[in-house]
Amino acid sequence: MVKGDIDTYHEDGQWKVRPEGNERASSTHDAKADAQAQGREMAADRGVEHVIKKQDGTIGDKDTYPRSRDPRDIKG
């Protein structure tokens, strides 16, 4: 991840959002959708990548903000 990317992950029964480099999560949520929305907003504000992990810790999705910064030329 690029310095400052946002990571959404599951830990201790909660979904958490943490900017890369921080030791602690910036926010915690009961629902994954709420954590994803918060992470998306943080990534868009900072112009970085949002990495969304599955409950098992594997990467489920990556979104780059702004879209023009994405090195891949693939829609989606």
Buried (B, 14 or more C-beta within 10 A) or exposed (E): BEEBBBBBBBEEEBBBBBBBEEEEBEBBBEEBEBBBBBBBBBBBEBEBBBBBBEEEEEEBEBBBBEEEEBEEEEEE
